[in-house]
Amino acid sequence: MGVGVLTAYADFLPVTPDTPLISMGEGDTPLVRSRRLGATIGCDELYFKLEGCNPTGSFKDRGMVVAMAKALEEGSKAVMCASTGNTSASAAAYSAYCDLPSFVIIPKGEVAMGKLAQAMAYGARILMVNGNFDSALNLARDFTESHPVTLVNSLNPHRLQGQKTAAFEIVDTLGGSPDYLFIPVGNAGNITAYWKGFKEYQSAGRSEVLPAMMGFQAEGAAPIVRGAPVANPQTIASAIRIGNPASWEGAIEARDDSGGVIDMVSDDEILDAYRLLASKEGIFCEPASAVSFAGLSKMHRNGLNLSGRRVVCVLTGTGLKDPDLAVRSVSNQATEVEPSIEAIEALTISGRA
Ligand code: AN7
């Protein structure tokens, strides 16, 4: 494929004869079968959906392309979003591609360096607020309600329409739905979108069963698990440092209708999963993405029997988004060496440093 989600899944999207079928090559991401980690948790059929392979390195591109196409169709003159980083990177890229000005509101000092670099490179107007993501989102929503600027957060329904295409791809690739879908939950748009996608595909006769939706938040930012907004959310996974998710009800519905769970994992569990995915599978994802595998590991420890089960972990963004964290959180494996064969032999063949 490689044609983009608007063309690949036009029949399931709000595409009209006037919708421009734009694409930066989003979607059609790899579903990679686990070679090592699945075996450690008694799961012989584990897959990772590599959403970091999208054009701006996260799943946000699937929804952004639809939101942006509809903005063009409606004659919009500018777009705005609030973001923990990935939405702003995606909005900035697609608005560059569409020649629309973009304004991104981000919590000052809380966005990973790779994401900030992207928004700058693509030429977005970056507005840093002293506050968290939740207050930034309130600002973006209030501003766009009273000004002719299109909101491209997931409150814009076209975003979730586009994001549901990841569920279609999983079913298309596996020839049916998995038994379990593990997914990180921040603003809760993505779990809502996947559930919508699995249900629509089932209604269209493309799959028989539906997966149990297994959503995971970070312990310090787990409003849905705790049942109340968190005023000052904290976690190392800055992408999901969100205290009052916009799609809260969508997540509850996905959980309850699918017989799934919304649970939480600690920062230590997230970092363990982050390191394991890279060192045992060769998959470098961002910490928020590792939450899905951290959640799966937790369920295994708590006794969930995965034998004979088909499981998908959604890895929402690439590890290159947050290079500082990788350097800080992995033990230093770099050694200075004299530029000679003997010195390299000493450090490799005969006894590693
Ligand atoms: C890598 O970019 O909210 O539950 O403003 O970047 O749909 O919010 C990002 C969220 C998971 C959570 N993984 O998805 C933003 C933003 C990564 C993310 C999530 C995000 P939602």
Residues whose N, C-alpha, C, O or C-beta is under 5 A from the ligand:
A	BS01	AN7	A82 S83 T84 G85 N86 T87 S88 P184 V185 G186 N187 A188 G189 N190 I191 A239 I240 A288 S289 T316 G317
